[in-house]
Amino acid sequence: MAKVILITSEGRAKQIELESPQITVGRSGQSDIVLHGIQVSRAHALLTSNQGVFSVRDLDSSNGTFVNGLQVQRHKLRHQDVIRIGDYELRFLERDVTAFSGQALSLAKV
């Protein structure tokens, strides 16, 4: 199953499995993935799955959504793509891995 590893600016990480066909990301408490910070819009981005192909779409956020350092409006995700929203990184993983970039992760609540 596909997942993202959410990494905060403090280096805390949390694994989130992408089980739903649409996952909202933003500052709003109603988002599926809630990110706190002034650079994050209430409804910032949307992760979607269509027949196993995942994409990220910016929801007209104030500060933009970036994939691998480039600002995007919509982007088809590939294994190990890095989505940046404000001070957060969401590392997209298409398949299970036992270690992330050769480092053990501390999976803490963010």
C-alpha positions as CSV (number, residue, x, y, z in Angstrom):
1,M,0.0,0.0,0.0
2,A,1.2,3.5,-0.8
3,K,2.0,5.9,2.1
4,V,3.7,9.1,2.9
5,I,6.2,9.8,5.6
6,L,5.3,13.2,7.1
7,I,8.4,15.0,8.4
8,T,8.2,18.2,10.4
9,S,10.9,20.9,10.5
10,E,11.9,19.5,13.9
11,G,12.7,16.1,12.3
12,R,9.7,14.2,13.8
13,A,8.2,11.7,11.4
14,K,4.9,10.0,11.0
15,Q,3.9,7.3,8.6
16,I,0.5,7.8,6.9
17,E,-1.1,5.1,4.8
18,L,-3.0,6.4,1.7
19,E,-6.1,4.2,2.1
20,S,-8.7,6.7,0.7
21,P,-9.0,7.7,-3.0
22,Q,-8.9,11.4,-1.9
23,I,-6.9,12.8,1.0
24,T,-7.0,16.5,1.9
25,V,-4.0,18.3,3.3
26,G,-4.2,21.6,5.1
27,R,-4.4,23.6,8.3
28,S,-8.1,23.0,8.8
29,G,-9.0,20.5,11.5
30,Q,-11.3,18.9,8.9
31,S,-8.3,18.0,6.7
32,D,-7.3,14.3,6.5
33,I,-3.7,15.3,7.1
34,V,-3.5,18.4,9.3
35,L,-0.4,20.6,9.1
36,H,0.0,23.5,11.5
37,G,1.9,26.6,10.4
38,I,1.3,30.0,8.8
39,Q,2.6,28.8,5.4
40,V,-0.1,26.1,5.2
41,S,-3.5,27.1,3.8
42,R,-6.6,25.8,5.4
43,A,-7.3,23.6,2.3
44,H,-3.8,23.4,0.8
45,A,-3.5,20.3,-1.3
46,L,-5.3,17.1,-2.4
47,L,-3.7,13.7,-2.8
48,T,-5.7,11.4,-5.1
49,S,-5.5,7.8,-6.3
50,N,-7.0,6.7,-9.6
51,Q,-6.4,3.0,-10.4
52,G,-3.3,2.9,-8.2
53,V,-1.8,6.1,-9.7
54,F,-1.3,8.8,-7.2
55,S,-1.3,12.6,-7.8
56,V,-1.0,15.7,-5.8
57,R,-2.9,18.9,-6.7
58,D,-2.5,22.3,-5.2
59,L,-5.8,23.8,-4.0
60,D,-4.9,27.4,-4.9
61,S,-2.9,27.7,-1.7
62,S,-1.2,31.0,-0.8
63,N,2.3,29.6,-0.6
64,G,2.2,26.8,-3.1
65,T,2.9,23.1,-3.2
66,F,6.3,21.8,-4.3
67,V,7.4,18.4,-5.5
68,N,11.1,17.7,-5.6
69,G,11.8,21.4,-5.3
70,L,9.6,22.6,-8.1
71,Q,6.3,24.4,-7.6
72,V,3.4,22.4,-9.1
73,Q,-0.3,22.8,-9.6
74,R,-0.8,19.1,-10.3
75,H,1.8,16.3,-10.3
76,K,1.7,12.5,-10.8
77,L,3.7,11.0,-8.0
78,R,6.5,8.5,-8.3
79,H,8.1,6.5,-5.6
80,Q,10.2,8.7,-3.2
81,D,8.9,12.0,-4.5
82,V,9.2,14.7,-1.9
83,I,6.1,17.0,-1.5
84,R,6.9,20.2,0.4
85,I,4.0,22.2,2.0
86,G,5.2,25.0,4.3
87,D,7.8,23.6,6.7
88,Y,6.6,20.0,6.1
89,E,7.9,17.2,3.9
90,L,5.7,14.4,2.7
91,R,7.8,11.6,1.2
92,F,5.7,9.5,-1.1
93,L,6.4,5.7,-1.0
94,E,4.6,3.5,-3.5
95,R,5.8,0.3,-1.9
96,D,6.8,-1.0,1.5
97,V,10.3,-0.3,2.7
98,T,11.9,-1.4,5.9
99,A,14.2,1.6,6.2
100,F,13.8,5.1,4.9
101,S,16.9,6.5,3.2
102,G,19.1,4.2,5.2
103,Q,17.9,5.9,8.5
104,A,15.6,4.7,11.2
105,L,12.7,7.0,11.7
106,S,11.2,8.1,14.9
107,L,7.5,7.9,14.3
108,A,6.1,10.5,16.6
109,K,2.7,12.2,16.6
110,V,2.9,15.5,14.7
